[in-house]
Amino acid sequence: MRRQGETIQQDYRQTVLLPRPDGSVWSLTLRPLRLGFPQWLKERGLQPPTAPVTLLRDSQGRPLRDSDGQALTQRNEQSADYLLAVERYHQRLATMMVWEALQADDTVEFDTPRPDDAGDWLAFADAILNELIQAGFAAGDLIWLCEQVAVLSNLAGDQLRQARSAFFPPAAARPS
């Protein structure tokens, strides 16, 4: 792409200082999330879980039907398994955001090898999360780094609300 005749080749990076419980500070270099990052994750299997659906029944145990004769269903968003799956999805999403942003930092190395495009990216996200835990990262550290990445990627404030649909479809568009 060119702007005013000049090829645009920006390599945005930002160094952040992550305070540690022992009083030390880690200097980390982050890059913004690339355009299309949400789609890239979805193509590798990282998608929000869907709530289980139950068939609505009358007091006789027969399925309830609408005026067109279609059986009525209800999403169970309080299912324990569903809530655990949502939590795991958010952990993986945050982990992958931080992993992607840390690709700009030559001082940070992960032991888990990056899978190829057809590889198991969910297992990769889980392994990277374990590496972060073993390195002493706390939940707050991951959240703080995600906030830094969001600001750097123009996903903070109003930009976040506008881009949110790329990560989380509106409730009306979710399968029921």
Sequence and secondary structure as in RCSB ss.txt:
>XXXX:A:sequence
MRRQGETIQQDYRQTVLLPRPDGSVWSLTLRPLRLGFPQWLKERGLQPPTAPVTLLRDSQGRPLRDSDGQALTQR
NEQSADYLLAVERYHQRLATMMVWEALQADDTVEFDTPRPDDAGDWLAFADAILNELIQAGFAAGDLIWLCEQVA
VLSNLAGDQLRQARSAFFPPAAARPS
>XXXX:A:secstr
 EETTEE      EEEEEE TTS EEEEEE    TTHHHHHHHTT       EEE B TTS B B TTS B EEE
 TT HHHHHHHHHHHHHHHHHHHHHHGGG TT   SS    TTS HHHHHHHHHHHHHHTT  HHHHHHHHHHHH
HHTT STHHHHHHHHHHS  GGGS  
